[in-house]
C-alpha cells in the first residue's frame, strides 16, 4: 500500500487518466473527488465487497433455480 500525505486541493494521479483530489477535511472525515474516464467503475470499498459477495453467490447457485425462474417468467 502506498501512503501519501496530501493537503486540501492537492491531487494524486493514478496512471494518466485518474486523478484523486482532496476536496475537504473535516475532523476525521475527508471528502475526495475522483476524475476518471466514464468506463471506469468506481465503488466505495464496502459496496465493492457486497457486490463481489453477491456475484459469487449468484455464480455458485445451481441451475435448478435458473430453470425455475424461466418457468415462472414464461407463465406471465
Secondary structure as GFF3:
##gff-version 3
##sequence-region A 1 76
A	DSSP	beta_strand	11	14	.	.	.	ID=ss1
A	DSSP	beta_strand	18	26	.	.	.	ID=ss2
A	DSSP	beta_strand	29	35	.	.	.	ID=ss3
A	DSSP	alpha_helix	45	60	.	.	.	ID=ss4
A	DSSP	alpha_helix	63	75	.	.	.	ID=ss5
###
